[in-house]
Amino acid sequence: MSEALKCDECGYRVTKAEAIYNQRRKEHPEEFVYKRPEFIRSPELKNSYDMLFQRIKNDSLYKEHLKRLATGTEAQKDVEVKRSNKGYYQQHYEEKGIIKKI
């Protein structure tokens, strides 16, 4: 911008554009307010979220896994990350206090 202002031709155009911009901003300030885009979940994503919440609600093994990841010690977190990376929680679940394997 500073280089454009040094040039006679470009400087005139930049100052003219700036004047138009400032005038437009004074007359219509609502056009310059940032509107946060609305996030609409796809049916697949909504289904995945519903399944995840059902698992957290019903599977206490998975609930404990998330609790250890959030509030556990570093050693507990390391164990949980290793289990998760190996697919332990895709293969195991808890039902009525008993850990079952798929």
C-alpha positions in Angstrom: 0.0 0.0 0.0 2.7 2.4 0.9 4.4 1.7 -2.5 1.1 2.4 -4.3 0.7 5.7 -2.5 4.2 6.8 -3.7 3.2 6.4 -7.4 1.1 9.3 -8.8 -1.3 7.2 -10.7 -1.7 4.4 -8.2 -1.8 6.9 -5.2 -4.7 8.7 -6.7 -6.6 5.4 -7.2 -5.8 4.2 -3.7 -7.0 7.4 -2.0 -10.1 7.5 -4.1 -10.9 3.8 -3.2 -10.2 4.6 0.5 -12.6 7.6 0.4 -15.3 5.4 -1.2 -14.7 2.7 1.4 -14.9 5.2 4.4 -18.1 6.7 3.0 -19.7 3.3 2.5 -18.6 2.3 6.0 -20.3 5.4 7.5 -23.5 5.0 5.5 -23.9 1.2 5.9 -22.0 -0.1 8.9 -24.1 -3.3 9.1 -22.3 -4.5 5.9 -19.0 -4.5 7.8 -20.1 -6.5 10.8 -18.6 -10.0 10.8 -21.4 -12.6 10.6 -20.3 -15.9 12.0 -21.1 -18.7 9.6 -23.7 -21.2 10.7 -22.5 -24.7 11.1 -25.0 -27.3 9.9 -24.2 -30.9 10.7 -24.6 -33.4 8.0 -26.8 -36.5 8.8 -23.6 -38.7 8.9 -21.9 -36.4 11.4 -25.1 -36.2 13.5 -25.4 -40.0 13.5 -21.7 -40.3 14.6 -22.2 -37.8 17.4 -25.4 -39.7 18.6 -23.5 -43.0 18.5 -20.6 -41.5 20.5 -22.9 -40.0 23.1 -24.7 -43.3 23.5 -21.4 -45.1 24.0 -20.3 -42.6 26.6 -23.6 -42.9 28.3 -23.8 -46.7 28.3 -20.2 -47.9 28.3 -18.5 -47.2 31.6 -15.2 -48.6 30.3 -15.1 -45.9 27.6 -16.3 -43.3 30.0 -13.3 -44.1 32.3 -11.0 -44.0 29.3 -12.1 -40.4 28.6 -11.9 -39.5 32.3 -8.3 -40.7 32.5 -7.4 -38.9 29.4 -8.8 -35.6 30.7 -7.8 -35.8 34.4 -5.4 -38.7 34.9 -1.7 -38.6 35.6 0.8 -38.7 32.8 1.4 -42.4 33.2 -2.3 -43.1 33.0 -2.6 -40.9 29.9 0.2 -42.8 28.3 -1.4 -46.1 29.0 -4.8 -44.9 27.6 -3.2 -43.5 24.5 -1.4 -46.7 23.8 -4.6 -48.7 24.3 -6.5 -46.4 22.0 -3.8 -46.5 19.3 -3.9 -50.4 19.4 -7.7 -50.4 18.9 -8.5 -51.7 22.4 -11.6 -49.6 22.7 -12.9 -50.7 19.3 -12.7 -54.3 20.4 -13.7 -54.1 24.1 -16.8 -52.7 25.8 -18.4 -53.0 29.2 -21.8 -54.3 29.8 -23.3 -54.7 33.3 -19.9 -54.5 34.9 -18.3 -57.1 32.7 -15.7 -56.3 30.1 -16.6 -58.0 26.8 -14.6 -58.4 23.6 -16.3 -58.0 20.2 
